[in-house]
Amino acid sequence: MNRLNDKVAIITGAAQGMGAAHARRFVAEGARTVFTDINESAGTALAEELGANALFIKHDVASDADWQMVVEKAERHFGPVNALVNNAGIIGPVNKAADLSEADFLKVCAINQTSVFLGIKHVVPSMIRAGGGAIVNISSISGIVAIYGTPNVAYAASKFAVRGITKQAAIEYGEHHIRVNSVHPGYIRTPMMTEALDDEQIKVASGSVPIRRVGEVEDVSNLVVFLASDEAGFITGTEYIIDGGLTAL
């Protein structure tokens, strides 16, 4: 506990699922936490649960103006930001490239990729005022390897891009004591997974992982808290795979 004392954090896509788990852990670890989502009702309910050290803001992560608004509100409410978790994302249509519309491709990239750029763009000046900080970008194992049998060129493109943005931003802002790392989850039990897969499919997925289970949101939150904390003070520009060994096969 208290690993994030005196931190001011922004977490996107945090009204439910993995993002909500991150928000709960950040508050429990002492961070004053701004969390955002397009889902206003779920976000408001979570803010009531988390109390005075949490602030929910409705937020379109693909909007430059919305990012400016979120950072301004975070600074007014809690002070300069020194932790950012770019968690918001969507899977989008599961189609091969020839069957995917340009509009669907661009929508996935806007939410998964452009949002990460905008988050870094708008939060870095606040982090410099804070004297440094940590940015954690949530990518996917689809940002490490192509996934056979699951055609989704837009998702793969966006998640590989997050990995590249992370490395470049780490180089650009290291002199300001800003660390930037990416996290690459495999099969994680979230509402997104349980909506897409039935119990039998989740059982099959579990059997394909060397650890023989799918991950839980808390598994990912453990890693995200570490990377946002001072314990990871000499770690930047690195991708962290959390997939139970799936990509080791």
C-alpha angles and dihedrals in degrees: 000000000000093000090134100042113152092014123130110206139188118201121183128208088022106139093096145355120019094351093054089051089053091049092051092049094046092053091045089051091054104263122140097231134203110191126185140195142153088240101086099179095052091043093051091049092051092048090055089051094049098047135205097343092061130072123186121208125183104235140178100210092202092060119094091200092051091052091052089050093049094051092046091051092046091053093046093048103039110001135252115352120245102168130049127179112192095201105144115112148135134213097219126192116343097227138134115251095260091054098046121097120229089237092056092046092052093046092055091047092047094055099036102033114016090049090060091052091048092047092053092043094054101034099047094073089052091048091051088054088050091053095250141328150184130266119197116192116197109219125154141238080266084072089058105038138008112256113231115222095019107085110199113137094170093054092046092048093050095046094047087050091055089056091053095044088052095054094045094047090049090057094044098050105030090101088062091055091252115141122201124192136161129225120210113197124191122198106350123175102242133139086262090059097043091049092051099040133043123221093269092051091050088051090053090048090051090053092054092059118085091226087053098230139076117250125260123225090248090061090061094041090056089059095042092052090050093051092048092049130083088250087080093050095132097042121097140137092028135126119225116204115206106178109120090256097303096135091047090071 
